[in-house]
Amino acid sequence: MQMNRLHDTATTLVYDPVGPNRIATRASLHSVGFRRVDLASSLEVLRERLRLRSPDLLLVEVAGSENEVCELVQAVRQGSLGDNPFIVIIVTTWRRDGTIVGQVLNSGADDLIARPVSAHMLGERIKALTERRKRFVVTMDYIGQDRRREPRGQGAECVEVPNPLNVRAMQNLGEDEAERHIAVAIKRGKETLTSQKIRRDSVQLCLQWRMLEQRVPGARDFREILPRIHRLAAGMKQRLGDAQAREYCTAIAQAVDSLIALVDGAGKDCSSNDCRPPMHVLGQSALALGRMFAPEEVEPGRLVELDMIMASRHAPPAAA
């Protein structure tokens, strides 16, 4: 591991809405040894830079735009912003409350640093991420470092992901060779994430369908589940290459559209008989996708077990 090589070749992008702070961060990176440091003065500029080229390291300040910054970080992780979901991302904040800590860590950032921070401390945190980056976990709405303390359950395995900073610091690896190495690692990593995301979403489709079956068509929670199923099916269809699987996603989306029309048209008077045909199509298509991509998790016994878990999460609090 050669930190000098990392400093000379790694590309860094810094976003901070406050000009003096932005310049101070760049100065800290320069003092540590980083040479290729670019600045973004607004979230619009930051998004445009990420669309054009993904840096190896991204430092973003959340001040005044907590929700927008966290959404941006997860957009990078989901692959909807930029071409590298594995950018090493450090978020900085002047706040000390637990709310912002949880919000940032749940966005998929690699690290959260409280300001003010010395150049030495910043360098040490970057070094730690270069040498010991955590694996990622993929869920229905999150891609990022696995921060859970409890043992991982079935179907929640982590994946090793590329670390561009680690590649930049490799000994006897020229800059052009490092670029090729990173490109290959990103391609493989994206394929792995896509596979994991499809697997997770296929299970979620089955679970959401079963939750729908257990509710009355005219009830509010029945209507609230439908957009979630639609988003899952649309997201899967974008990632899928298999024509038959894409047809199942289309069938699910059409069934959901029919159910929404029925519920919105009839309201509380909507009957189970009216909903039976689209519900049947939805269920059969969801199960077909589950058997294709996560057969061990959509077996009847496993689905019943997952039903119980979901029911416990959505159960009302016990009376005092």
Disulfide bonds with the S-S distance in Angstrom:
none
